[in-house]
Amino acid sequence: MEKRRYFVSVQAKTIVPNQGDAPYELEIDATIDEKHRLERIFHEIDSYDEATGVQAAFLPSFTTDSQNKSLELYNGYDYFLKQAYEMIYELGSEETRDHIRQMKILK
């Protein structure tokens, strides 16, 4: 499959084909399937982000159950965020890889 350049914002969880379409931090060269896979990872991150907000609103913060749930949600969020950065690093331009290396989030 043919790869094309995409502009990615992890913060906004966007992947756009044109540089001026949205603010971005990183650049990748990806097939349409790879782009869709990264979009699914961003969707998972959003799911954990939303669940954390719901959990904070409904579970008292002093219970062991809420602490365990918070840890579970954090671990899921962290897992998918790392997956996103690993994939972006793999597909990224040299500048993108340099940026991610400087972040020291991948070990």
Backbone hydrogen bonds, N-H to C=O, Kabsch-Sander energy under -0.5 kcal/mol:
donor,donor_aa,acceptor,acceptor_aa,energy
4,R,30,A,-2.1
6,Y,28,I,-2.8
7,F,16,V,-3.1
8,V,6,Y,-0.5
8,V,26,L,-3.3
9,S,14,T,-2.4
13,K,9,S,-1.2
14,T,9,S,-1.8
16,V,7,F,-2.6
21,D,18,N,-2.0
25,E,8,V,-2.5
26,L,8,V,-2.5
28,I,6,Y,-2.4
29,D,91,L,-2.4
30,A,4,R,-2.5
30,A,28,I,-0.5
35,K,31,T,-2.3
36,H,32,I,-2.3
37,R,33,D,-2.2
38,L,34,E,-2.3
39,E,35,K,-2.3
40,R,36,H,-2.0
41,I,37,R,-1.9
42,F,38,L,-2.5
43,H,39,E,-2.1
44,E,40,R,-2.1
45,I,41,I,-2.3
46,D,42,F,-2.5
47,S,43,H,-2.3
48,Y,44,E,-2.2
49,D,45,I,-2.4
50,E,46,D,-2.8
51,A,47,S,-2.3
52,T,48,Y,-2.1
53,G,49,D,-1.5
54,V,50,E,-2.2
55,Q,51,A,-2.8
56,A,52,T,-2.3
57,A,53,G,-1.4
58,F,54,V,-1.6
59,L,55,Q,-2.5
63,T,60,P,-1.2
67,Q,63,T,-1.9
68,N,64,T,-2.8
69,K,65,D,-2.6
70,S,66,S,-2.6
71,L,67,Q,-2.2
72,E,68,N,-2.4
73,L,69,K,-2.6
74,Y,70,S,-2.7
75,N,71,L,-2.7
76,G,72,E,-2.1
77,Y,73,L,-2.6
78,D,74,Y,-3.0
79,Y,75,N,-2.4
80,F,76,G,-2.2
81,L,77,Y,-2.4
82,K,78,D,-2.4
83,Q,79,Y,-2.1
84,A,80,F,-2.3
85,Y,81,L,-2.3
86,E,82,K,-2.6
87,M,83,Q,-2.3
88,I,84,A,-2.7
89,Y,85,Y,-2.6
90,E,86,E,-2.3
91,L,87,M,-2.2
92,G,88,I,-1.4
93,S,27,E,-1.8
97,R,93,S,-2.6
98,D,94,E,-2.5
99,H,95,E,-2.3
100,I,96,T,-2.5
101,R,97,R,-2.6
102,Q,98,D,-2.3
103,M,99,H,-1.4
104,K,100,I,-0.9
104,K,101,R,-0.8
105,I,100,I,-0.8
107,K,105,I,-0.5
